[in-house]
């Protein structure tokens, strides 16, 4: 998103019948035992010799047993495979690492599930361009964002300067960061959410990933690798409910845009600065590792789309360098998958306008490539100032025209993120401790554009319980006009985002809208459509 920004199952064996049998037979057993002891005492010479030397016989048996067992134990130990190093992704299935993970289906790679009647089962190719992508983002889950899970940041004072995942992990330290983040992974998104997403009518789920899922360096405080395990668990849930997954690299080492959702707020060190090339090369290696994994037959149907890199701030970088990185990454990926195989690859427009890519993605060279754009109303001070009726209709003429042109002149295009927010009042939306454009308090010392509205206030704007019927009607109209606009002018869309913690930012919280009625009960059937 653009900113200014079972426990183990144990079977217990009961012994009630054997206990009762012992009570009833105790007298008879005692008599039989005395008879056996008498027979031993009055036996022949061999029996008496064995009785007299019993402890030496037992000692010899113990030595023989030890001499036999030790080599066997050593052979077993030496043959046990070692664990793979933590820097690789060739790990065991998640439930083997984490006993709490639910068991996978008996057939772990059964792709017969179908999310809904409007989309084919996983075993069949998805007809991109014929059926729209109707997707939802799992933002703030495996890449933490302050405005989606504010409680992780509210635990600190302003002076702690905890503003992104990098500073969060650094402040907490390795052990506590692992504890808190794993608890977040475990509870924020569950299998129940995937069942609900399928019920909502979606056919795709976009999952943003941090580069630390694959590797971390000594100077990076992120919790390493753990999110990869949860990603695989999520993909298996998608398999169970017929939902295709778009895996997307949301962060680059050094940050590709300087915003907190890149993992680290501040300077851009991707293709920029002293370590710019180094970080870009490292990013490419991480992409290659992920592609090599998902190019395997058991994952290909589940991950038909891969986001190469989220929101590089090309408007602040040298465009030619980013274009070269796009070219190199495409060639590297297709060297792994084959030119006409592997997932569709999405490349973000970098906020320089979709028309800036006209002619770049030559379809004779770039196969199975999608140009991705993120469309947010609240970051444009002109549109934010429009009356609500015009805001609700804006996607039908403004964005639809831009997307139509991109589909014709650039590449197959999709909207990877959008929301129903019409201002930037959401808590921590622009960053921890930063202000808003809406109230003219955002970076007053910088060149960030402000709204010309002296009376605008964010007070109660996010208090969804006080939203009246008219405003809820507007939200439904605005949301569905966006959906229809994107479906009739691109190959589809992903809403940002599925949920926010305790509905902290309701304009960004699809699950709340679905529950409260301003989001459609089934995204395949909407009420408000653009006029032709």
HELIX and SHEET records of a PDB file:
HELIX    1   1 UNK A   16  UNK A   41  1                                  26    
HELIX    2   2 UNK A   45  UNK A   52  1                                   8    
HELIX    3   3 UNK A   54  UNK A   79  1                                  26    
HELIX    4   4 UNK A   94  UNK A   97  1                                   4    
HELIX    5   5 UNK A  151  UNK A  154  1                                   4    
HELIX    6   6 UNK A  158  UNK A  160  5                                   3    
HELIX    7   7 UNK A  165  UNK A  172  1                                   8    
HELIX    8   8 UNK A  174  UNK A  188  1                                  15    
HELIX    9   9 UNK A  191  UNK A  200  1                                  10    
HELIX   10  10 UNK A  211  UNK A  213  5                                   3    
HELIX   11  11 UNK A  226  UNK A  241  1                                  16    
HELIX   12  12 UNK A  260  UNK A  262  5                                   3    
HELIX   13  13 UNK A  276  UNK A  294  1                                  19    
HELIX   14  14 UNK A  297  UNK A  300  1                                   4    
HELIX   15  15 UNK A  314  UNK A  316  5                                   3    
HELIX   16  16 UNK A  319  UNK A  337  1                                  19    
HELIX   17  17 UNK A  354  UNK A  357  5                                   4    
HELIX   18  18 UNK A  381  UNK A  384  1                                   4    
HELIX   19  19 UNK A  388  UNK A  394  1                                   7    
HELIX   20  20 UNK A  395  UNK A  399  3                                   5    
HELIX   21  21 UNK A  400  UNK A  409  1                                  10    
HELIX   22  22 UNK A  464  UNK A  466  5                                   3    
HELIX   23  23 UNK A  469  UNK A  489  1                                  21    
HELIX   24  24 UNK A  501  UNK A  503  5                                   3    
HELIX   25  25 UNK A  506  UNK A  508  5                                   3    
HELIX   26  26 UNK A  510  UNK A  516  1                                   7    
SHEET    1   A 8 UNK A 413  UNK A 417  0                                        
SHEET    2   A 8 UNK A 369  UNK A 374  1                                        
SHEET    3   A 8 UNK A 344  UNK A 348  1                                        
SHEET    4   A 8 UNK A 305  UNK A 307  1                                        
SHEET    5   A 8 UNK A 244  UNK A 249  1                                        
SHEET    6   A 8 UNK A 204  UNK A 209  1                                        
SHEET    7   A 8 UNK A 133  UNK A 137  1                                        
SHEET    8   A 8 UNK A 492  UNK A 495  1                                        
END                                                                             
